Amino acid sequence: MAALSVSVVVCAFTVQRWEQVVAALRSVAAQRVPPDEIVLVADHDDELAARARAELAPGLGSLVVLTNEHTRGLSGARNTALERAGGDIVVFLDDDARPADDQWLGRLLAPYADPQVSGVGGPVRPVWPTGASRPATLPADPDGLGVLDWVVGCSFAGQPAVPGPVRNLLGCNMSLRRAQALAVGGFAEELGRVGKTPSGCEETELCIRIAQSVPGSRMVFEPGAYVEHEVAADRLTWRYLRGRGYAEGLSKAVVSGLVGTDDALSEERSYVARVLPQAVRRGLCGLVTGPRRRRDHAANVVAVGLCLSATALGYLRGRAAGAPPTTRAGRRVRARR
């Protein structure tokens, strides 16, 4: 089989994250298996694009700087990358994330030796703000995995710990066969984060749609290909937890309308039935057996209840609002060079 070409894409929405963007791009360039090209997509920020072309492109010979040609937001930026990138495999890395080591890309690409693999992703570990530790709003299981860490875009309890098939990949650290992603129309642009608006689920919907459209295809989880994701301080608050949960519910309602409720909520049902009750039991037991951390245990229980309630409310309101439109820019992307 001929070697597959690879484009690594970093989408960024503001020049205010300049140092993080630079760190992400340089960490990709330092990979032991180098990508054929590195693509930075500036999401309607001309200052960011101009600065990247002037200061980064000369030193990173494989860097291509693009501006979002679609709807403002992460999905539009990713669709721009799908259209313009030259790689057979397109890898997406968040602008505030970095590979944990120089073997990340090689590990992420290895499963593509199997032609039935449509996408590969890895875990995402949180990096807390300087001087901060895991907050009470994001409880962890006994293995240290955050029960609600999806709120801050990271891996969470209940996800697999060994290589194998999964329903969908985490957008912060995922790769897809470009031709397949284009064939099904790319990312749904009514989903996904816009600036600091905490929506999501665009990668979930696309992974499901590829699986529905490509017989025998698989999304694969590779635990060795992990990245570290910087968590901003404003995402550790009760307000953000509530707002992110509500936005997730709204997004899940849209996904349900697009790909069907069974596929859209297959993993979520298990998570709600198994992972969250265990977290609540641990918190309640901690109130009795761990008096020194009683306040933290109580906060953990409240956090699970608040997030679940907000998510459920968002989902119900989203479903009550009706089905999403059937014609979208996200379904019309095509390869362009």
C-alpha positions as CSV (number, residue, x, y, z in Angstrom):
1,M,0.0,0.0,0.0
2,A,1.3,3.5,-0.9
3,A,2.3,5.7,2.0
4,L,-0.5,8.1,3.1
5,S,0.2,11.8,3.1
6,V,-0.6,13.7,6.3
7,S,-1.8,17.2,7.0
8,V,-1.9,18.4,10.7
9,V,-4.4,21.1,11.2
10,V,-4.6,23.7,14.1
11,C,-7.7,26.0,14.1
12,A,-7.4,29.2,16.1
13,F,-9.9,32.0,16.7
14,T,-7.9,34.8,18.3
15,V,-4.4,36.3,18.2
16,Q,-4.7,36.6,22.0
17,R,-3.8,32.9,22.1
18,W,-0.6,33.5,20.1
19,E,1.8,31.8,22.5
20,Q,-0.4,28.7,22.7
21,V,-0.8,28.6,18.9
22,V,3.0,28.8,18.4
23,A,3.6,26.1,20.9
24,A,1.1,23.8,19.2
25,L,2.6,24.3,15.7
26,R,6.2,23.9,16.9
27,S,5.3,20.7,18.8
28,V,3.8,19.3,15.5
29,A,6.9,20.3,13.5
30,A,9.1,18.4,16.1
31,Q,7.4,15.1,15.6
32,R,9.6,12.1,14.8
33,V,7.3,11.3,11.9
34,P,6.9,14.7,10.3
35,P,3.7,15.7,8.6
36,D,3.7,16.5,4.9
37,E,2.1,19.9,5.8
38,I,1.0,21.8,8.9
39,V,-2.1,23.9,8.4
40,L,-3.1,26.8,10.5
41,V,-6.7,28.1,10.0
42,A,-7.4,31.5,11.4
43,D,-11.1,31.8,12.2
44,H,-12.0,35.2,10.8
45,D,-9.0,36.8,12.6
46,D,-6.9,38.6,9.9
47,E,-4.4,39.8,12.4
48,L,-3.7,36.2,13.5
49,A,-3.3,35.0,9.9
50,A,-1.0,37.9,8.9
51,R,1.2,37.5,12.0
52,A,1.5,33.7,11.4
53,R,2.5,34.3,7.8
54,A,5.1,36.9,8.8
55,E,6.6,35.3,11.9
56,L,6.0,31.5,11.6
57,A,5.9,30.5,8.0
58,P,9.6,31.4,7.3
59,G,10.7,29.0,10.1
60,L,8.2,26.3,9.5
61,G,8.7,25.4,5.9
62,S,5.6,23.1,5.7
63,L,3.3,25.6,7.3
64,V,0.2,26.7,5.3
65,V,-1.8,29.6,6.7
66,L,-5.5,29.8,5.8
67,T,-8.5,31.9,6.8
68,N,-11.9,30.4,7.5
69,E,-13.9,30.5,4.3
70,H,-17.1,29.1,5.9
71,T,-19.3,30.1,8.8
72,R,-17.5,31.6,11.8
73,G,-16.6,28.9,14.3
74,L,-14.6,25.7,14.7
75,S,-16.7,23.6,12.3
76,G,-16.3,26.2,9.5
77,A,-12.6,26.4,10.1
78,R,-12.2,22.6,10.0
79,N,-14.2,22.5,6.8
80,T,-11.9,25.0,5.3
81,A,-9.0,22.7,6.2
82,L,-10.7,19.7,4.7
83,E,-11.2,21.5,1.5
84,R,-7.7,23.0,1.2
85,A,-5.4,20.4,2.9
86,G,-3.4,18.1,0.7
87,G,-3.0,15.1,3.0
88,D,-4.8,11.8,2.6
89,I,-5.1,11.9,6.4
90,V,-6.1,15.1,8.2
91,V,-5.2,15.4,11.8
92,F,-6.9,18.0,14.0
93,L,-5.1,19.4,17.1
94,D,-6.6,22.2,19.2
95,D,-4.7,25.5,19.4
96,D,-4.4,25.1,23.2
97,A,-3.1,21.5,23.1
98,R,0.3,19.9,22.5
99,P,1.4,16.4,21.8
100,A,2.8,14.8,24.9
101,D,5.9,13.5,23.1
102,D,7.5,13.4,19.6
103,Q,5.9,10.0,18.8
104,W,2.3,11.2,19.0
105,L,1.8,11.5,15.2
106,G,3.4,8.2,14.4
107,R,1.2,6.4,16.9
108,L,-1.9,8.2,15.6
109,L,-1.1,7.1,12.0
110,A,-0.2,3.5,12.6
111,P,-3.8,2.1,12.6
112,Y,-4.4,3.4,9.1
113,A,-2.5,0.4,7.8
114,D,-6.0,-1.2,8.0
115,P,-8.0,0.3,5.1
116,Q,-11.2,-0.1,7.1
117,V,-10.0,2.4,9.7
118,S,-11.7,5.7,8.9
119,G,-10.4,7.7,11.9
120,V,-8.0,7.5,14.8
121,G,-7.9,9.6,18.0
122,G,-6.2,9.6,21.3
123,P,-6.7,10.7,24.9
124,V,-6.6,14.3,26.1
125,R,-5.1,15.1,29.5
126,P,-5.9,18.3,31.3
127,V,-3.2,20.8,32.2
128,W,-4.6,23.0,35.0
129,P,-3.8,26.7,35.2
130,T,-0.6,27.6,37.0
131,G,-1.0,27.1,40.7
132,A,-4.4,25.3,40.4
133,S,-5.3,21.7,40.8
134,R,-8.3,19.7,39.9
135,P,-11.4,21.7,41.0
136,A,-14.3,20.3,43.0
137,T,-16.5,21.1,39.9
138,L,-14.7,18.3,38.0
139,P,-14.6,15.2,40.2
140,A,-12.4,12.2,39.4
141,D,-12.7,8.5,39.7
142,P,-10.3,6.3,41.7
143,D,-8.0,6.1,38.7
144,G,-7.8,9.9,38.5
145,L,-9.9,10.2,35.3
146,G,-12.3,13.1,35.5
147,V,-15.9,12.2,35.5
148,L,-16.9,15.4,33.9
149,D,-13.7,16.3,32.1
150,W,-15.6,16.4,28.7
151,V,-16.7,19.8,30.0
152,V,-13.2,21.1,29.5
153,G,-12.6,19.1,26.3
154,C,-10.6,16.3,27.9
155,S,-10.9,12.5,28.2
156,F,-13.3,11.3,30.9
157,A,-14.2,8.3,33.0
158,G,-16.0,5.6,31.1
159,Q,-14.0,6.0,27.9
160,P,-11.7,3.0,26.8
161,A,-8.2,2.7,28.2
162,V,-7.0,0.2,25.6
163,P,-6.8,0.3,21.7
164,G,-10.0,-0.5,20.0
165,P,-13.1,0.8,18.1
166,V,-15.1,3.7,19.4
167,R,-18.2,5.6,18.3
168,N,-16.5,8.9,18.0
169,L,-13.2,10.7,18.6
170,L,-12.3,13.7,20.7
171,G,-12.0,16.8,18.5
172,C,-8.9,18.0,20.4
173,N,-6.9,15.0,19.2
174,M,-8.4,13.2,16.2
175,S,-7.6,12.3,12.6
176,L,-9.8,11.3,9.6
177,R,-9.4,10.0,6.1
178,R,-9.9,13.3,4.2
179,A,-11.7,11.7,1.2
180,Q,-14.3,10.1,3.5
181,A,-14.9,13.2,5.5
182,L,-15.4,15.2,2.3
183,A,-17.6,12.6,0.7
184,V,-20.2,12.9,3.5
185,G,-20.1,16.7,3.5
186,G,-17.7,17.6,6.3
187,F,-18.5,19.1,9.7
188,A,-22.0,20.3,10.5
189,E,-21.7,24.1,10.8
190,E,-24.6,24.5,13.2
191,L,-22.6,22.5,15.7
192,G,-19.3,23.3,17.3
193,R,-17.7,26.0,19.3
194,V,-17.8,29.6,18.1
195,G,-15.2,31.7,19.9
196,K,-15.9,31.2,23.6
197,T,-19.5,29.9,23.1
198,P,-19.2,26.4,24.6
199,S,-21.1,24.3,22.0
200,G,-19.7,21.0,20.7
201,C,-20.6,17.6,19.3
202,E,-19.5,18.4,15.7
203,E,-16.9,15.6,15.7
204,T,-19.4,13.2,17.2
205,E,-21.9,13.9,14.5
206,L,-19.3,13.5,11.7
207,C,-17.9,10.3,13.0
208,I,-21.4,8.8,13.2
209,R,-22.2,10.0,9.7
210,I,-19.0,8.4,8.3
211,A,-19.9,5.1,10.0
212,Q,-23.4,5.2,8.6
213,S,-22.1,6.0,5.1
214,V,-19.0,3.8,4.8
215,P,-19.8,0.1,5.3
216,G,-17.4,-1.7,7.6
217,S,-15.5,1.5,8.6
218,R,-14.2,1.9,12.1
219,M,-13.1,4.8,14.4
220,V,-10.2,3.7,16.5
221,F,-8.9,4.8,19.9
222,E,-5.1,4.8,20.3
223,P,-4.2,5.4,24.0
224,G,-0.6,6.0,23.3
225,A,-1.3,9.0,21.1
226,Y,-2.2,11.5,23.8
227,V,-2.1,15.2,24.0
228,E,-2.0,17.7,26.9
229,H,-4.8,20.3,26.8
230,E,-4.4,23.6,28.7
231,V,-7.6,24.4,30.7
232,A,-8.3,28.1,31.1
233,A,-9.2,29.3,34.6
234,D,-12.6,30.6,33.6
235,R,-13.6,27.0,32.7
236,L,-13.2,25.8,36.3
237,T,-16.3,27.7,37.6
238,W,-19.8,26.6,38.5
239,R,-21.1,29.0,35.9
240,Y,-19.1,27.4,33.1
241,L,-20.1,23.9,34.3
242,R,-23.7,24.8,34.0
243,G,-23.4,26.6,30.7
244,R,-21.3,24.0,29.1
245,G,-23.7,21.2,30.2
246,Y,-26.7,23.1,28.8
247,A,-24.8,23.8,25.5
248,E,-24.0,20.1,25.3
249,G,-27.6,19.2,25.7
250,L,-28.6,21.5,22.9
251,S,-25.9,20.1,20.7
252,K,-26.9,16.5,21.4
253,A,-30.5,17.4,20.4
254,V,-29.2,18.7,17.0
255,V,-27.1,15.5,16.5
256,S,-30.1,13.3,17.4
257,G,-32.1,15.1,14.7
258,L,-29.3,14.7,12.1
259,V,-28.2,11.1,12.6
260,G,-31.0,9.5,14.8
261,T,-31.4,9.2,18.5
262,D,-30.1,5.7,18.8
263,D,-26.7,6.5,17.4
264,A,-26.5,10.0,18.9
265,L,-27.1,8.8,22.4
266,S,-25.7,5.2,22.4
267,E,-22.6,6.1,24.5
268,E,-24.4,8.7,26.6
269,R,-26.9,6.2,28.0
270,S,-24.2,4.0,29.3
271,Y,-22.3,7.0,30.8
272,V,-25.4,8.3,32.6
273,A,-26.4,4.9,33.8
274,R,-23.0,3.7,35.0
275,V,-20.4,6.4,35.4
276,L,-22.4,9.2,37.0
277,P,-24.1,7.1,39.6
278,Q,-20.7,5.7,40.7
279,A,-19.4,9.2,41.1
280,V,-22.4,10.2,43.2
281,R,-22.0,7.2,45.4
282,R,-18.3,8.0,45.9
283,G,-19.2,11.5,46.9
284,L,-21.8,10.4,49.3
285,C,-19.5,7.8,50.9
286,G,-16.9,10.5,51.2
287,L,-19.2,12.6,53.3
288,V,-19.2,9.9,55.9
289,T,-15.7,8.4,55.7
290,G,-13.7,11.5,54.7
291,P,-14.6,14.3,57.1
292,R,-11.4,16.3,56.2
293,R,-12.6,16.6,52.6
294,R,-16.3,16.8,53.3
295,R,-16.8,20.0,51.5
296,D,-15.1,18.7,48.4
297,H,-17.2,15.5,48.4
298,A,-20.4,17.5,48.7
299,A,-19.3,19.7,45.9
300,N,-18.5,16.7,43.7
301,V,-22.1,15.4,44.2
302,V,-23.5,18.8,43.4
303,A,-21.4,19.1,40.3
304,V,-22.6,15.8,38.9
305,G,-26.2,16.8,39.6
306,L,-25.9,20.3,38.2
307,C,-24.2,19.2,35.0
308,L,-26.6,16.3,34.3
309,S,-29.6,18.6,35.0
310,A,-28.3,21.3,32.7
311,T,-27.5,18.9,30.0
312,A,-30.9,17.2,30.2
313,L,-32.6,20.6,30.1
314,G,-30.6,21.7,27.1
315,Y,-31.5,18.5,25.3
316,L,-35.2,18.7,26.0
317,R,-35.3,22.4,24.9
318,G,-33.3,21.5,21.8
319,R,-35.7,18.7,20.8
320,A,-38.7,20.8,21.5
321,A,-37.4,23.5,19.2
322,G,-37.7,21.0,16.3
323,A,-35.4,19.3,13.8
324,P,-32.4,21.1,12.3
325,P,-32.4,22.2,8.7
326,T,-31.5,19.6,6.1
327,T,-29.4,21.8,3.9
328,R,-26.2,23.2,5.4
329,A,-22.9,24.5,4.4
330,G,-21.3,21.7,6.3
331,R,-22.8,19.2,3.9
332,R,-21.5,20.9,0.8
333,V,-17.7,21.0,1.3
334,R,-15.6,19.8,-1.6
335,A,-11.9,19.4,-2.1
336,R,-10.3,22.6,-3.5
337,R,-6.6,23.5,-3.9
